[in-house]
Amino acid sequence: MLALNLRPTITSLGAVLDRIQDDIGLSGTIAGVATTMPVLAFATVGACVPALVKRTGLIPGVLLANALLGAGLILRAVTGTSVVWLLIWTAVATSGIAIANVLLPSLVSQFFPRSPGPVTGAYTMALQIGSSIGAGLTVPLAHALGGWQGGLGIWAVLAIIASPPWLALLVRDRNTSTASSERAHTVAAAGDNRSPAPPERLRLWRNNLAWGLAVMFGMQALSAYVIMGWLPQIYRDAGLSAGASGALLAVVMGIAAPIALALPLIAVRLTDQRIVVAVVTASLGAGYVGLIAAPAAASWLWAVFLGVGSGAFPLALGLISLRSRTSAGTTALSAFAQSTGYVLAAAGPVVVGALHQFTGSWLAPLGLLLVLLVPQLWGGLIAAQNRYVDD
């Protein structure tokens, strides 16, 4: 429920952005700021989560994330006729998402140390489903509820529904006891006598495994944003209809959901996940080459390749849980990899759009995406080795 709750806030805004612009006079520049806020929040607020968790614990952090998200959505709907308040409450809601993004791998590490693959697969699939329902249901909901304000605000219901189970855990005080047993289990499972370093002693900016994971996460996020933002236009420019272009993006997203469930299950069964990294990176590369060489000739095949390649996202999240021995270490690694990665990814859609406008074709933008698969593969191969950042 927590994961399902995290993407409708983002995709719902894009679905009704044209109506908001017409209704309150939102300029194109400000609209761009609003749609970029999630990435900015993921990069900035996400970096602060380890300090937050050190003060509050994991479960209070989850409840804070849900509270910020729900309050931001409700208040954005109520005061959305003001451009300033629209931006402020969007920032509040996306800050809640940023906190939860970092905490999800840590929750898996703490509560499910023996089954990280299935749980990671389940929540990443829920993220994909949340993206789809936010994009697909917001416009009909806006019609039914009398305007775009209701279409955006209704998603606060998911934040409200997601909170009681975590509140129950907090009341039962399972946080401390579970963390202690998980620490003992993960150290014993390592098969050696080394103790993990306490999180305050981790120097992740000096750790090549952490940097590899951050680069992999950033490059896959950049690809994902470009695919979601520009793929329909690429197909339309190749001569396909608007309907067919939208359907092909739906194919990519539809394949991404079962891939998100399956890949962490596969990865956790392997001691070394480098072969999985190579497969998803090669699949993305095949999709980009196809779009360059013959975008309309085998359009569905390229969409399938891109959908399989999108498995780099759940794989990266799974590696965050697998590359640390404790939930505290996972929190630190998750914050570092995601905040650094989103900084690397933030300029991707803008650069791709500018290259297309400057050159008048998609050859240069797609060529750039192909080149960026090199650092993605490099980072993934480093992150997939059977090592731990807190040793």
DRENDO-1510 file (C-alpha; in Angstrom, 1 decimal, always signed):
<recs>
REC; n; res; u; v; w
REC; 1; MET; +0.0; +0.0; +0.0 .
REC; 2; LEU; +2.9; +2.3; +0.7 .
REC; 3; ALA; +4.4; +1.7; -2.7 .
REC; 4; LEU; +1.1; +2.0; -4.5 .
REC; 5; ASN; +0.7; +5.4; -3.0 .
REC; 6; LEU; +3.9; +6.9; -4.3 .
REC; 7; ARG; +3.4; +7.5; -8.0 .
REC; 8; PRO; -0.2; +8.7; -8.6 .
REC; 9; THR; +0.8; +12.1; -7.2 .
REC; 10; ILE; +3.3; +12.5; -10.1 .
REC; 11; THR; +1.4; +10.9; -13.0 .
REC; 12; SER; -1.9; +12.5; -12.1 .
REC; 13; LEU; -0.4; +16.0; -12.4 .
REC; 14; GLY; +0.7; +15.3; -15.9 .
REC; 15; ALA; -2.7; +14.0; -16.9 .
REC; 16; VAL; -4.5; +17.3; -16.1 .
REC; 17; LEU; -1.6; +19.7; -16.5 .
REC; 18; ASP; -3.2; +21.3; -19.6 .
REC; 19; ARG; -6.4; +22.0; -17.7 .
REC; 20; ILE; -4.5; +23.6; -14.8 .
REC; 21; GLN; -2.7; +25.8; -17.2 .
REC; 22; ASP; -5.9; +27.0; -18.8 .
REC; 23; ASP; -7.7; +27.4; -15.4 .
REC; 24; ILE; -5.1; +29.3; -13.4 .
REC; 25; GLY; -2.9; +30.8; -16.1 .
REC; 26; LEU; +0.1; +28.5; -15.4 .
REC; 27; SER; +2.9; +29.4; -17.7 .
REC; 28; GLY; +4.9; +26.7; -19.6 .
REC; 29; THR; +7.9; +27.6; -17.5 .
REC; 30; ILE; +6.1; +27.2; -14.1 .
REC; 31; ALA; +4.5; +24.0; -15.4 .
REC; 32; GLY; +8.0; +22.7; -16.1 .
REC; 33; VAL; +9.0; +23.5; -12.6 .
REC; 34; ALA; +6.0; +21.6; -11.2 .
REC; 35; THR; +6.7; +18.5; -13.2 .
REC; 36; THR; +10.4; +18.6; -12.3 .
REC; 37; MET; +9.7; +18.9; -8.5 .
REC; 38; PRO; +9.6; +15.1; -7.9 .
REC; 39; VAL; +13.2; +14.7; -9.2 .
REC; 40; LEU; +14.4; +17.7; -7.2 .
REC; 41; ALA; +12.7; +16.3; -4.1 .
REC; 42; PHE; +14.1; +12.8; -4.6 .
REC; 43; ALA; +17.6; +14.3; -4.9 .
REC; 44; THR; +17.5; +16.8; -2.0 .
REC; 45; VAL; +15.0; +15.4; +0.6 .
REC; 46; GLY; +16.2; +11.9; -0.1 .
REC; 47; ALA; +19.7; +12.7; +1.0 .
REC; 48; CYS; +18.4; +13.8; +4.4 .
REC; 49; VAL; +16.5; +10.6; +5.2 .
REC; 50; PRO; +19.3; +8.8; +7.1 .
REC; 51; ALA; +19.6; +11.7; +9.6 .
REC; 52; LEU; +15.8; +11.6; +9.9 .
REC; 53; VAL; +15.7; +7.9; +10.6 .
REC; 54; LYS; +18.5; +8.2; +13.1 .
REC; 55; ARG; +16.3; +10.5; +15.1 .
REC; 56; THR; +12.8; +8.9; +14.6 .
REC; 57; GLY; +13.3; +5.3; +13.5 .
REC; 58; LEU; +11.9; +3.7; +10.3 .
REC; 59; ILE; +8.2; +3.4; +11.1 .
REC; 60; PRO; +7.8; +7.1; +12.3 .
REC; 61; GLY; +9.6; +8.0; +9.0 .
REC; 62; VAL; +7.0; +6.1; +7.0 .
REC; 63; LEU; +4.2; +7.8; +8.9 .
REC; 64; LEU; +5.8; +11.2; +8.3 .
REC; 65; ALA; +6.1; +10.4; +4.6 .
REC; 66; ASN; +2.4; +9.5; +4.4 .
REC; 67; ALA; +1.4; +12.5; +6.3 .
REC; 68; LEU; +3.3; +14.9; +4.1 .
REC; 69; LEU; +2.0; +13.2; +1.0 .
REC; 70; GLY; -1.6; +13.1; +2.1 .
REC; 71; ALA; -1.6; +16.7; +3.4 .
REC; 72; GLY; +0.2; +18.0; +0.3 .
REC; 73; LEU; -2.4; +16.4; -2.0 .
REC; 74; ILE; -5.4; +17.6; +0.0 .
REC; 75; LEU; -4.1; +21.2; +0.4 .
REC; 76; ARG; -3.1; +21.3; -3.2 .
REC; 77; ALA; -6.6; +20.5; -4.2 .
REC; 78; VAL; -8.1; +23.0; -1.8 .
REC; 79; THR; -5.8; +26.0; -2.6 .
REC; 80; GLY; -4.9; +25.0; -6.2 .
REC; 81; THR; -6.2; +28.2; -7.7 .
REC; 82; SER; -3.0; +30.0; -6.6 .
REC; 83; VAL; +0.1; +29.2; -8.6 .
REC; 84; VAL; +2.3; +29.7; -5.5 .
REC; 85; TRP; +0.3; +27.4; -3.3 .
REC; 86; LEU; +0.1; +24.8; -6.1 .
REC; 87; LEU; +3.9; +24.7; -6.2 .
REC; 88; ILE; +4.3; +24.7; -2.4 .
REC; 89; TRP; +1.9; +21.8; -1.8 .
REC; 90; THR; +3.4; +19.9; -4.7 .
REC; 91; ALA; +6.8; +20.3; -3.0 .
REC; 92; VAL; +5.3; +19.0; +0.3 .
REC; 93; ALA; +3.7; +16.0; -1.3 .
REC; 94; THR; +6.8; +15.0; -3.3 .
REC; 95; SER; +8.9; +15.4; -0.2 .
REC; 96; GLY; +6.8; +12.7; +1.4 .
REC; 97; ILE; +7.4; +10.5; -1.7 .
REC; 98; ALA; +11.2; +11.1; -1.5 .
REC; 99; ILE; +11.3; +9.9; +2.1 .
REC; 100; ALA; +9.3; +6.8; +1.3 .
REC; 101; ASN; +11.4; +6.0; -1.7 .
REC; 102; VAL; +14.5; +5.8; +0.4 .
REC; 103; LEU; +12.8; +3.9; +3.2 .
REC; 104; LEU; +11.3; +1.1; +1.1 .
REC; 105; PRO; +14.6; -0.9; +0.6 .
REC; 106; SER; +15.3; -0.4; +4.4 .
REC; 107; LEU; +11.9; -1.7; +5.3 .
REC; 108; VAL; +12.6; -4.8; +3.2 .
REC; 109; SER; +16.0; -5.3; +4.9 .
REC; 110; GLN; +14.6; -4.9; +8.4 .
REC; 111; PHE; +11.3; -6.9; +8.2 .
REC; 112; PHE; +12.1; -9.4; +5.4 .
REC; 113; PRO; +15.8; -10.2; +5.6 .
REC; 114; ARG; +15.2; -13.8; +4.5 .
REC; 115; SER; +13.0; -12.9; +1.4 .
REC; 116; PRO; +14.2; -9.6; +0.0 .
REC; 117; GLY; +13.5; -10.7; -3.6 .
REC; 118; PRO; +9.8; -11.4; -3.4 .
REC; 119; VAL; +9.0; -8.3; -1.3 .
REC; 120; THR; +11.1; -6.0; -3.5 .
REC; 121; GLY; +9.4; -7.5; -6.6 .
REC; 122; ALA; +6.0; -6.9; -5.0 .
REC; 123; TYR; +6.5; -3.3; -4.1 .
REC; 124; THR; +8.2; -2.3; -7.4 .
REC; 125; MET; +5.3; -3.9; -9.2 .
REC; 126; ALA; +3.0; -1.8; -7.0 .
REC; 127; LEU; +5.0; +1.3; -8.0 .
REC; 128; GLN; +4.4; +0.5; -11.7 .
REC; 129; ILE; +0.6; -0.1; -11.0 .
REC; 130; GLY; +0.4; +3.2; -9.2 .
REC; 131; SER; +2.0; +5.0; -12.1 .
REC; 132; SER; -0.6; +3.5; -14.5 .
REC; 133; ILE; -3.7; +4.2; -12.4 .
REC; 134; GLY; -2.6; +7.7; -11.7 .
REC; 135; ALA; -2.2; +8.4; -15.4 .
REC; 136; GLY; -5.3; +6.5; -16.5 .
REC; 137; LEU; -7.9; +7.3; -13.9 .
REC; 138; THR; -7.2; +11.0; -13.0 .
REC; 139; VAL; -9.1; +12.5; -16.0 .
REC; 140; PRO; -12.2; +10.4; -15.5 .
REC; 141; LEU; -12.1; +11.1; -11.8 .
REC; 142; ALA; -11.7; +14.8; -12.4 .
REC; 143; HIS; -14.9; +14.7; -14.6 .
REC; 144; ALA; -16.8; +12.8; -11.9 .
REC; 145; LEU; -15.6; +15.1; -9.0 .
REC; 146; GLY; -16.2; +18.4; -10.8 .
REC; 147; GLY; -12.7; +19.5; -11.8 .
REC; 148; TRP; -9.0; +18.8; -11.8 .
REC; 149; GLN; -8.8; +19.7; -8.1 .
REC; 150; GLY; -10.8; +16.6; -7.2 .
REC; 151; GLY; -8.9; +14.5; -9.7 .
REC; 152; LEU; -5.6; +15.4; -7.9 .
REC; 153; GLY; -6.9; +15.4; -4.3 .
REC; 154; ILE; -8.6; +12.0; -4.4 .
REC; 155; TRP; -5.3; +10.3; -4.4 .
REC; 156; ALA; -4.8; +11.4; -0.8 .
REC; 157; VAL; -7.1; +8.5; +0.0 .
REC; 158; LEU; -4.3; +6.0; -0.8 .
REC; 159; ALA; -2.0; +7.8; +1.7 .
REC; 160; ILE; -4.7; +7.6; +4.4 .
REC; 161; ILE; -5.4; +3.9; +3.7 .
REC; 162; ALA; -1.6; +3.1; +3.7 .
REC; 163; SER; -1.0; +4.5; +7.2 .
REC; 164; PRO; -2.9; +2.3; +9.7 .
REC; 165; PRO; -0.7; -0.8; +9.3 .
REC; 166; TRP; +2.4; +1.2; +10.0 .
REC; 167; LEU; +0.7; +2.9; +13.0 .
REC; 168; ALA; -0.1; -0.5; +14.4 .
REC; 169; LEU; +3.5; -1.6; +14.1 .
REC; 170; LEU; +4.6; +1.6; +15.9 .
REC; 171; VAL; +2.1; +1.0; +18.7 .
REC; 172; ARG; +3.3; -2.6; +19.1 .
REC; 173; ASP; +6.9; -1.4; +19.3 .
REC; 174; ARG; +8.2; -4.0; +16.8 .
REC; 175; ASN; +10.8; -1.6; +15.4 .
REC; 176; THR; +13.6; -2.3; +17.9 .
REC; 177; SER; +13.1; -6.0; +18.3 .
REC; 178; THR; +12.9; -6.7; +14.6 .
REC; 179; ALA; +16.0; -4.6; +13.9 .
REC; 180; SER; +18.0; -6.5; +16.5 .
REC; 181; SER; +17.1; -9.9; +15.1 .
REC; 182; GLU; +17.7; -8.8; +11.6 .
REC; 183; ARG; +21.2; -7.6; +12.4 .
REC; 184; ALA; +22.1; -10.9; +14.0 .
REC; 185; HIS; +20.7; -12.8; +11.0 .
REC; 186; THR; +22.4; -10.8; +8.3 .
REC; 187; VAL; +25.8; -11.0; +10.0 .
REC; 188; ALA; +25.5; -14.7; +10.6 .
REC; 189; ALA; +24.3; -15.2; +7.0 .
REC; 190; ALA; +27.5; -13.6; +5.7 .
REC; 191; GLY; +29.5; -16.6; +6.6 .
REC; 192; ASP; +32.4; -14.7; +8.3 .
REC; 193; ASN; +33.2; -13.0; +11.5 .
REC; 194; ARG; +33.2; -9.4; +10.3 .
REC; 195; SER; +30.9; -7.0; +12.0 .
REC; 196; PRO; +29.2; -4.4; +9.9 .
REC; 197; ALA; +30.3; -0.8; +10.4 .
REC; 198; PRO; +27.8; +1.4; +12.2 .
REC; 199; PRO; +26.0; +3.7; +9.7 .
REC; 200; GLU; +27.7; +6.9; +11.1 .
REC; 201; ARG; +31.1; +5.4; +10.1 .
REC; 202; LEU; +30.0; +4.7; +6.5 .
REC; 203; ARG; +31.8; +6.9; +4.0 .
REC; 204; LEU; +29.8; +6.1; +0.9 .
REC; 205; TRP; +31.2; +8.8; -1.2 .
REC; 206; ARG; +34.5; +7.0; -1.0 .
REC; 207; ASN; +33.0; +3.6; -1.7 .
REC; 208; ASN; +33.2; +2.4; -5.3 .
REC; 209; LEU; +30.3; -0.1; -4.8 .
REC; 210; ALA; +28.0; +2.8; -3.6 .
REC; 211; TRP; +29.1; +4.9; -6.5 .
REC; 212; GLY; +28.5; +2.1; -9.0 .
REC; 213; LEU; +25.0; +1.7; -7.6 .
REC; 214; ALA; +24.4; +5.4; -7.8 .
REC; 215; VAL; +25.5; +5.7; -11.4 .
REC; 216; MET; +23.4; +2.7; -12.4 .
REC; 217; PHE; +20.4; +4.1; -10.6 .
REC; 218; GLY; +20.9; +7.5; -12.2 .
REC; 219; MET; +21.3; +6.3; -15.8 .
REC; 220; GLN; +18.3; +4.0; -15.6 .
REC; 221; ALA; +16.2; +6.8; -14.2 .
REC; 222; LEU; +17.3; +9.1; -17.0 .
REC; 223; SER; +16.3; +6.5; -19.6 .
REC; 224; ALA; +13.0; +5.9; -17.9 .
REC; 225; TYR; +12.1; +9.7; -17.8 .
REC; 226; VAL; +13.1; +10.0; -21.5 .
REC; 227; ILE; +11.0; +7.0; -22.5 .
REC; 228; MET; +8.0; +8.2; -20.6 .
REC; 229; GLY; +8.3; +11.7; -21.9 .
REC; 230; TRP; +9.5; +11.3; -25.5 .
REC; 231; LEU; +8.7; +7.8; -26.8 .
REC; 232; PRO; +5.3; +8.6; -28.2 .
REC; 233; GLN; +6.7; +11.6; -30.0 .
REC; 234; ILE; +9.5; +9.5; -31.5 .
REC; 235; TYR; +6.9; +7.1; -32.8 .
REC; 236; ARG; +4.7; +9.9; -34.1 .
REC; 237; ASP; +7.6; +11.4; -36.0 .
REC; 238; ALA; +8.3; +8.0; -37.5 .
REC; 239; GLY; +4.8; +8.1; -39.1 .
REC; 240; LEU; +2.7; +6.2; -36.6 .
REC; 241; SER; -0.7; +7.6; -35.4 .
REC; 242; ALA; -1.1; +9.2; -32.0 .
REC; 243; GLY; -3.2; +6.3; -30.8 .
REC; 244; ALA; -0.6; +3.7; -31.9 .
REC; 245; SER; +2.2; +5.8; -30.3 .
REC; 246; GLY; +0.3; +5.9; -27.0 .
REC; 247; ALA; -0.4; +2.2; -27.2 .
REC; 248; LEU; +3.3; +1.4; -27.6 .
REC; 249; LEU; +4.1; +3.4; -24.5 .
REC; 250; ALA; +1.5; +1.4; -22.7 .
REC; 251; VAL; +3.2; -1.8; -24.0 .
REC; 252; VAL; +6.5; -0.6; -22.4 .
REC; 253; MET; +4.7; +0.1; -19.1 .
REC; 254; GLY; +2.7; -3.1; -19.3 .
REC; 255; ILE; +5.8; -5.2; -19.7 .
REC; 256; ALA; +7.5; -3.3; -16.9 .
REC; 257; ALA; +5.1; -4.5; -14.2 .
REC; 258; PRO; +5.7; -8.3; -14.4 .
REC; 259; ILE; +9.4; -7.6; -15.0 .
REC; 260; ALA; +9.4; -5.6; -11.8 .
REC; 261; LEU; +8.0; -8.6; -10.0 .
REC; 262; ALA; +10.3; -11.2; -11.6 .
REC; 263; LEU; +13.8; -9.6; -11.6 .
REC; 264; PRO; +14.3; -9.2; -7.9 .
REC; 265; LEU; +13.2; -12.8; -7.4 .
REC; 266; ILE; +15.8; -13.9; -9.9 .
REC; 267; ALA; +18.5; -11.5; -8.6 .
REC; 268; VAL; +18.2; -12.7; -5.0 .
REC; 269; ARG; +18.8; -16.3; -6.0 .
REC; 270; LEU; +22.1; -15.4; -7.6 .
REC; 271; THR; +25.3; -14.8; -5.7 .
REC; 272; ASP; +26.5; -12.5; -8.4 .
REC; 273; GLN; +23.9; -10.5; -10.4 .
REC; 274; ARG; +26.2; -9.2; -13.2 .
REC; 275; ILE; +24.5; -11.4; -15.8 .
REC; 276; VAL; +21.1; -9.8; -15.0 .
REC; 277; VAL; +22.6; -6.3; -15.3 .
REC; 278; ALA; +24.1; -7.2; -18.7 .
REC; 279; VAL; +20.8; -8.6; -20.0 .
REC; 280; VAL; +18.6; -5.5; -19.0 .
REC; 281; THR; +21.3; -3.1; -20.3 .
REC; 282; ALA; +21.5; -5.0; -23.6 .
REC; 283; SER; +17.8; -5.0; -24.0 .
REC; 284; LEU; +17.6; -1.2; -23.6 .
REC; 285; GLY; +20.4; -0.9; -26.2 .
REC; 286; ALA; +18.5; -3.1; -28.6 .
REC; 287; GLY; +15.5; -0.9; -28.2 .
REC; 288; TYR; +17.4; +2.2; -28.9 .
REC; 289; VAL; +19.2; +0.7; -31.9 .
REC; 290; GLY; +15.8; -0.3; -33.3 .
REC; 291; LEU; +14.4; +3.2; -32.8 .
REC; 292; ILE; +17.3; +4.6; -34.7 .
REC; 293; ALA; +17.4; +2.1; -37.6 .
REC; 294; ALA; +13.7; +1.4; -38.2 .
REC; 295; PRO; +11.3; +2.9; -35.7 .
REC; 296; ALA; +8.1; +2.1; -37.6 .
REC; 297; ALA; +9.1; -1.2; -39.1 .
REC; 298; ALA; +9.1; -3.3; -35.9 .
REC; 299; SER; +7.7; -0.7; -33.5 .
REC; 300; TRP; +6.2; -3.4; -31.1 .
REC; 301; LEU; +9.5; -5.2; -30.9 .
REC; 302; TRP; +11.4; -2.1; -29.8 .
REC; 303; ALA; +8.7; -1.4; -27.2 .
REC; 304; VAL; +9.2; -4.9; -25.8 .
REC; 305; PHE; +13.0; -4.5; -25.6 .
REC; 306; LEU; +12.5; -1.2; -23.8 .
REC; 307; GLY; +10.0; -2.8; -21.4 .
REC; 308; VAL; +12.5; -5.5; -20.5 .
REC; 309; GLY; +15.3; -3.0; -20.2 .
REC; 310; SER; +13.1; -1.0; -17.7 .
REC; 311; GLY; +13.9; -3.9; -15.3 .
REC; 312; ALA; +17.0; -2.0; -14.4 .
REC; 313; PHE; +14.8; +0.0; -12.0 .
REC; 314; PRO; +13.6; -2.9; -9.8 .
REC; 315; LEU; +17.0; -4.5; -10.1 .
REC; 316; ALA; +18.7; -1.4; -8.7 .
REC; 317; LEU; +16.3; -1.3; -5.8 .
REC; 318; GLY; +16.9; -5.0; -5.1 .
REC; 319; LEU; +20.7; -4.4; -5.2 .
REC; 320; ILE; +20.3; -1.7; -2.6 .
REC; 321; SER; +18.8; -4.3; -0.2 .
REC; 322; LEU; +21.3; -6.9; -1.1 .
REC; 323; ARG; +24.5; -4.8; -0.8 .
REC; 324; SER; +24.2; -4.0; +2.9 .
REC; 325; ARG; +24.1; -6.2; +6.0 .
REC; 326; THR; +21.8; -4.1; +8.2 .
REC; 327; SER; +18.7; -1.9; +7.7 .
REC; 328; ALA; +20.6; +1.1; +8.9 .
REC; 329; GLY; +23.2; +0.5; +6.2 .
REC; 330; THR; +20.5; +0.0; +3.7 .
REC; 331; THR; +19.0; +3.3; +4.6 .
REC; 332; ALA; +22.3; +5.1; +4.1 .
REC; 333; LEU; +23.0; +3.3; +0.8 .
REC; 334; SER; +19.4; +3.9; -0.5 .
REC; 335; ALA; +19.7; +7.6; +0.3 .
REC; 336; PHE; +23.1; +7.9; -1.4 .
REC; 337; ALA; +22.2; +5.9; -4.5 .
REC; 338; GLN; +18.8; +7.5; -5.1 .
REC; 339; SER; +19.7; +11.1; -4.3 .
REC; 340; THR; +22.9; +11.0; -6.3 .
REC; 341; GLY; +21.3; +9.1; -9.1 .
REC; 342; TYR; +18.4; +11.5; -9.4 .
REC; 343; VAL; +20.8; +14.4; -9.6 .
REC; 344; LEU; +22.5; +12.6; -12.6 .
REC; 345; ALA; +19.1; +11.9; -14.2 .
REC; 346; ALA; +17.4; +15.3; -13.7 .
REC; 347; ALA; +18.7; +16.9; -16.9 .
REC; 348; GLY; +18.1; +13.9; -19.2 .
REC; 349; PRO; +14.7; +14.8; -20.7 .
REC; 350; VAL; +15.6; +18.4; -21.1 .
REC; 351; VAL; +18.9; +17.6; -22.9 .
REC; 352; VAL; +17.2; +15.0; -25.1 .
REC; 353; GLY; +14.5; +17.6; -26.1 .
REC; 354; ALA; +17.1; +20.2; -26.8 .
REC; 355; LEU; +19.2; +17.9; -29.0 .
REC; 356; HIS; +16.1; +17.0; -30.9 .
REC; 357; GLN; +15.1; +20.6; -31.4 .
REC; 358; PHE; +18.7; +21.6; -32.5 .
REC; 359; THR; +19.3; +18.7; -34.9 .
REC; 360; GLY; +15.7; +18.2; -36.2 .
REC; 361; SER; +16.0; +14.4; -35.8 .
REC; 362; TRP; +16.1; +11.7; -33.1 .
REC; 363; LEU; +19.5; +10.3; -34.2 .
REC; 364; ALA; +21.6; +12.4; -31.8 .
REC; 365; PRO; +19.3; +12.0; -28.7 .
REC; 366; LEU; +19.0; +8.2; -29.2 .
REC; 367; GLY; +22.7; +8.1; -29.8 .
REC; 368; LEU; +23.3; +9.9; -26.5 .
REC; 369; LEU; +21.1; +7.3; -24.7 .
REC; 370; LEU; +23.1; +4.5; -26.3 .
REC; 371; VAL; +26.4; +6.1; -25.0 .
REC; 372; LEU; +24.9; +6.5; -21.5 .
REC; 373; LEU; +24.3; +2.8; -21.4 .
REC; 374; VAL; +28.1; +2.4; -20.9 .
REC; 375; PRO; +28.2; +4.1; -17.5 .
REC; 376; GLN; +25.0; +2.3; -16.6 .
REC; 377; LEU; +26.6; -1.1; -17.4 .
REC; 378; TRP; +29.8; -0.1; -15.6 .
REC; 379; GLY; +28.0; +0.9; -12.5 .
REC; 380; GLY; +25.7; -2.1; -12.5 .
REC; 381; LEU; +28.6; -4.6; -12.9 .
REC; 382; ILE; +30.3; -3.0; -9.9 .
REC; 383; ALA; +27.1; -3.0; -7.8 .
REC; 384; ALA; +26.2; -6.6; -8.7 .
REC; 385; GLN; +29.3; -8.1; -7.2 .
REC; 386; ASN; +28.8; -10.1; -3.9 .
REC; 387; ARG; +30.1; -7.4; -1.5 .
REC; 388; TYR; +28.7; -5.2; +1.2 .
REC; 389; VAL; +29.2; -1.5; +1.7 .
REC; 390; ASP; +29.3; -1.7; +5.5 .
REC; 391; ASP; +32.1; -4.3; +5.7 .
</recs>
